[in-house]
Amino acid sequence: MSQQWTPPPAGGAPGSVPNYLVPAIISVFCCWPLAIVAIIFAAQVNGKVAAGDMAGALDASKKAKMFSFIGIGLGLAGIIIYIIFIVLLGGMSAIGNM
């Protein structure tokens, strides 16, 4: 009465869906709230591929990519704005000392 379990087809190898774990970890240094979300989605990709849920794996992969790249972009934008602010502040103080 029990049914035989058949494994998912071999066409969905774990390497076929990128998990974007490395950019997600790098984004921790830029914008950690988004990085946490990116790491969670990146960690789900391989498990979903192994379970045969290719649509879920692709969705998690896209979300991991999106959150990690947005986090990296926000971090870089913040650094650039900070540098511009420091340069302008230094220029203003140099003009005031003349």
C-alpha positions as CSV (number, residue, x, y, z in Angstrom):
1,M,0.0,0.0,0.0
2,S,2.9,2.4,0.3
3,Q,4.1,4.3,-2.8
4,Q,7.6,4.2,-4.1
5,W,9.4,7.6,-3.8
6,T,11.0,8.7,-7.0
7,P,13.8,11.2,-6.9
8,P,13.6,14.4,-8.8
9,P,14.9,14.4,-12.4
10,A,18.7,14.9,-12.8
11,G,18.2,17.9,-15.1
12,G,18.1,20.3,-12.1
13,A,21.7,20.0,-10.8
14,P,22.6,22.2,-7.8
15,G,25.0,24.2,-10.0
16,S,22.2,25.1,-12.5
17,V,20.7,27.8,-10.2
18,P,23.1,30.3,-8.7
19,N,22.6,30.9,-5.0
20,Y,24.3,34.3,-4.8
21,L,25.7,33.5,-1.3
22,V,29.0,35.3,-1.8
23,P,27.4,38.7,-2.8
24,A,25.0,38.3,0.1
25,I,27.8,37.8,2.5
26,I,29.7,40.8,1.0
27,S,26.6,43.0,1.4
28,V,26.9,42.5,5.2
29,F,29.6,45.1,5.2
30,C,27.4,47.6,3.3
31,C,23.8,47.3,4.5
32,W,23.3,44.5,7.0
33,P,19.5,44.6,7.3
34,L,19.2,43.8,3.6
35,A,22.1,41.4,3.8
36,I,20.4,39.2,6.3
37,V,17.4,38.8,4.0
38,A,19.7,38.1,1.1
39,I,21.6,35.4,3.1
40,I,18.3,33.8,4.0
41,F,17.1,33.6,0.4
42,A,20.6,32.4,-0.8
43,A,20.6,29.6,1.8
44,Q,17.2,28.4,0.6
45,V,18.3,27.9,-3.1
46,N,20.2,24.6,-2.8
47,G,17.6,23.0,-0.5
48,K,14.9,23.8,-3.0
49,V,16.9,22.5,-5.9
50,A,17.6,19.3,-4.0
51,A,13.8,19.0,-3.2
52,G,13.0,19.4,-6.9
53,D,11.4,22.8,-6.5
54,M,13.0,24.6,-9.4
55,A,10.5,27.4,-9.5
56,G,11.0,28.1,-5.8
57,A,14.8,27.9,-6.2
58,L,14.8,30.4,-9.1
59,D,12.5,32.7,-7.1
60,A,14.8,32.5,-4.0
61,S,17.9,33.0,-6.3
62,K,16.4,36.2,-7.8
63,K,15.5,37.6,-4.4
64,A,18.9,36.8,-3.0
65,K,20.5,38.6,-6.0
66,M,18.2,41.6,-5.7
67,F,18.6,42.1,-2.0
68,S,22.4,41.6,-2.0
69,F,22.9,44.0,-5.0
70,I,20.6,46.6,-3.5
71,G,22.5,46.3,-0.2
72,I,25.8,46.7,-1.9
73,G,24.5,49.7,-3.9
74,L,23.2,51.4,-0.8
75,G,26.4,50.9,1.0
76,L,28.5,52.2,-1.8
77,A,26.2,55.2,-2.2
78,G,26.5,55.9,1.5
79,I,30.3,55.8,1.3
80,I,30.4,58.1,-1.7
81,I,28.0,60.6,0.0
82,Y,30.1,60.5,3.1
83,I,33.3,61.2,1.1
84,I,31.7,64.1,-0.7
85,F,30.4,65.5,2.6
86,I,33.9,65.3,4.2
87,V,35.5,66.9,1.1
88,L,32.9,69.8,1.1
89,L,33.2,70.2,4.8
90,G,37.0,70.4,4.6
91,G,36.8,72.9,1.7
92,M,34.4,75.1,3.6
93,S,36.6,75.1,6.6
94,A,39.6,75.9,4.4
95,I,37.8,78.8,2.9
96,G,36.8,80.1,6.4
97,N,40.4,80.1,7.6
98,M,41.6,82.4,4.8
